[in-house]
């Protein structure tokens, strides 16, 4: 079972949108995949929107027991839930966790039980500032856990989000150059993202998103599936 987390303390950076793309792409591209989208936001925006797609291979979960209130996760409950998910010889299991804004690593030890942590960010000053602070807190969490456990820390990948042109991508790469994490493929801005969570007739809005960003979806799902091929942690920003 592979676990991917979409997290950042800043809201509006694209966490839920990319989690939507990723979870649906895993389920539709890989017919042996069983995918569980775990919505950790008490407001349940993502899970309410995607529950209509649930079937025997795609499950959407939002449990009030996952939160202690005030954006504080119930770590023991989340970890217990992840450990209860198991693969079988007929399927490959994936858990996708969508974290709410305000999530802080020092209060989120469940992050240590994931394989890969995606941190979406735009190029705006506010998003970059929050992202750098979040990464620093993550590294502190990993380093403190290393003293107690020899297991491999999760991979950390920055996801440039809502990028309009190459200059923005280069600016973001330059600002984050000193961060010891991976730098992922950019997600280009599209007006269709504003309709991502609507329940439209025939779900045409979701179909359009999946078609429009098929190359991105393939890249990110392949990265999750083969995340064990990447090294532990780069010494500085490493372009994937």
C-alpha positions in Angstrom: 0.0 0.0 0.0 1.3 3.4 -1.0 0.3 6.6 0.8 0.5 10.1 -0.7 -0.3 13.3 1.3 -1.1 16.7 -0.2 -0.3 19.3 2.4 0.7 22.9 3.1 -0.2 25.2 5.9 -1.4 27.8 3.3 -4.8 27.5 1.8 -5.7 28.1 -1.8 -2.5 26.5 -3.2 -4.2 23.7 -5.1 -4.0 20.8 -2.6 -7.6 19.6 -3.0 -7.6 20.1 -6.8 -4.4 18.1 -7.4 -5.6 15.4 -4.9 -8.8 15.1 -7.0 -6.9 14.8 -10.2 -4.5 12.2 -8.7 -7.0 10.0 -7.0 -9.3 9.8 -10.0 -6.4 9.3 -12.3 -5.1 6.4 -10.2 -8.5 4.7 -10.3 -9.1 5.2 -14.0 -5.7 4.6 -15.4 -4.9 1.5 -13.4 -7.6 -1.2 -13.4 -6.0 -3.1 -10.6 -5.8 -0.1 -8.3 -8.0 0.4 -5.2 -7.9 4.1 -4.2 -9.0 5.7 -1.0 -9.2 9.4 -0.8 -9.1 10.5 2.8 -10.4 14.0 3.4 -8.9 15.4 6.6 -10.8 18.7 6.4 -13.7 18.9 8.8 -15.6 20.9 6.2 -15.5 17.9 3.9 -15.5 19.8 0.7 -13.5 17.3 -1.3 -15.2 14.2 0.1 -18.7 15.7 -0.4 -17.8 16.5 -4.1 -16.2 13.1 -4.9 -18.5 10.7 -3.1 -20.6 10.4 -6.2 -17.7 8.6 -7.9 -17.4 6.0 -5.2 -17.4 2.3 -6.2 -15.7 -1.0 -5.3 -12.3 0.5 -6.4 -12.7 4.1 -5.4 -13.5 5.0 -1.8 -13.9 8.5 -0.3 -13.6 8.9 3.5 -14.2 11.7 5.8 -14.4 10.9 9.5 -14.9 13.4 12.2 -12.6 11.3 14.4 -9.7 12.2 12.2 -9.7 15.7 13.7 -9.4 17.0 17.2 -10.6 20.5 16.1 -8.8 23.7 15.2 -6.9 22.0 12.3 -5.3 19.6 14.8 -5.3 16.0 13.4 -6.1 13.0 15.5 -2.8 11.3 14.7 -3.5 8.0 16.4 -6.9 7.6 14.6 -5.4 8.5 11.2 -2.5 6.1 11.6 -4.7 3.3 12.8 -6.9 3.8 9.8 -3.9 3.7 7.4 -2.7 0.5 9.0 -6.1 -1.1 8.6 -5.8 -0.8 4.8 -4.1 -3.7 3.2 -3.4 -4.9 -0.3 -4.2 -8.3 -1.8 -2.7 -10.2 -4.7 -5.4 -8.9 -7.1 -5.1 -5.2 -6.4 -2.7 -2.4 -5.6 -3.9 -0.1 -2.8 -3.3 3.7 -2.7 -4.3 6.2 0.0 -4.5 9.8 -0.9 -4.7 12.3 2.0 -6.0 15.8 1.4 -4.9 18.0 4.4 -6.7 21.2 5.3 -5.1 24.6 5.5 -3.5 25.2 8.9 -1.9 21.8 9.0 1.5 22.0 10.8 4.0 19.2 10.8 4.8 19.4 14.5 1.2 18.4 15.2 1.0 15.9 12.4 3.0 12.8 13.1 0.8 10.8 10.7 2.9 12.4 8.0 5.7 10.0 9.0 3.5 7.1 7.9 3.3 8.2 4.3 5.5 7.4 1.3 5.4 10.8 -0.3 4.3 14.3 0.7 3.3 16.7 -2.0 3.5 20.4 -1.2 1.7 22.5 -3.9 2.5 26.2 -4.1 2.1 29.1 -6.5 4.8 31.7 -7.0 3.1 34.4 -4.9 5.1 35.7 -1.9 2.6 34.5 0.6 2.5 31.0 -0.8 6.3 30.8 -1.1 6.8 32.0 2.5 4.4 29.5 3.9 5.9 26.7 1.8 9.5 27.4 3.0 8.3 27.5 6.6 6.3 24.2 6.1 9.3 22.4 4.6 11.6 23.5 7.4 9.0 22.2 9.9 8.8 18.9 8.0 12.6 18.4 8.1 12.6 19.0 11.8 9.9 16.4 12.2 11.8 13.9 10.1 15.1 14.5 12.0 13.4 14.2 15.4 11.9 10.9 14.3 15.2 9.5 13.1 16.4 9.4 16.6 13.6 7.0 17.5 13.2 5.1 14.3 15.6 4.0 11.5 12.8 3.8 8.9 13.0 5.9 5.7 11.4 9.3 5.9 8.8 10.2 3.3 9.8 11.8 0.1 8.9 15.5 -0.2 8.0 17.0 -3.6 7.1 20.6 -4.3 4.4 21.0 -6.8 4.5 24.3 -8.7 0.8 25.1 -9.0 -1.2 27.4 -11.3 1.8 28.5 -13.2 1.2 30.8 -16.2 4.5 30.8 -17.9 8.1 29.7 -17.7 9.4 32.9 -16.0 7.2 32.1 -13.0 8.5 28.5 -12.9 12.1 29.7 -13.0 11.4 32.3 -10.3 9.9 29.7 -8.0 12.8 27.3 -8.6 15.3 30.1 -7.8 13.5 31.1 -4.5 13.4 27.5 -3.3 16.9 26.5 -4.5 18.2 25.8 -1.0 15.4 23.5 0.1 16.5 19.8 0.4 13.4 18.5 -1.5 12.3 17.4 -5.0 10.9 19.9 -7.4 8.1 18.5 -9.5 6.3 19.1 -12.8 4.4 22.4 -13.0 0.6 22.4 -13.1 -0.5 25.1 -15.6 -3.3 27.4 -14.8 -6.7 26.6 -16.3 -10.1 28.3 -15.8 -11.6 24.8 -15.6 -10.1 24.4 -12.1 -12.8 26.7 -10.8 -15.4 24.1 -11.8 -13.5 21.1 -10.5 -15.8 20.3 -7.5 -19.2 21.0 -9.1 -21.7 18.2 -9.7 -22.4 19.0 -13.3 -24.6 16.9 -15.6 -22.7 13.9 -16.9 -19.7 15.2 -14.9 -18.4 16.9 -18.0 -16.3 19.3 -15.9 -14.3 16.4 -14.4 -13.9 14.7 -17.8 -12.5 17.9 -19.2 -10.0 18.3 -16.4 -8.8 14.7 -16.7 -8.4 15.1 -20.5 -6.8 18.5 -20.3 -4.2 17.5 -17.7 -3.7 13.8 -18.7 0.1 14.3 -19.1 0.3 15.8 -15.6 -1.9 13.0 -14.1 0.3 10.3 -15.7 3.4 11.9 -14.3 2.1 12.3 -10.7 0.5 8.8 -10.6 3.7 7.2 -12.0 5.7 9.0 -9.3 3.5 7.7 -6.5 3.6 4.1 -7.9 7.4 4.1 -8.3 8.2 6.4 -5.3 10.5 3.7 -3.8 12.9 4.3 -6.7 13.9 7.8 -5.5 16.6 8.4 -2.9 15.8 9.5 0.6 16.4 13.2 0.5 18.4 15.4 -1.9 20.9 17.9 -0.3 19.4 20.7 -2.3 16.4 21.3 -4.6 16.4 18.5 -7.2 14.4 18.8 -10.4 12.4 15.7 -11.2 
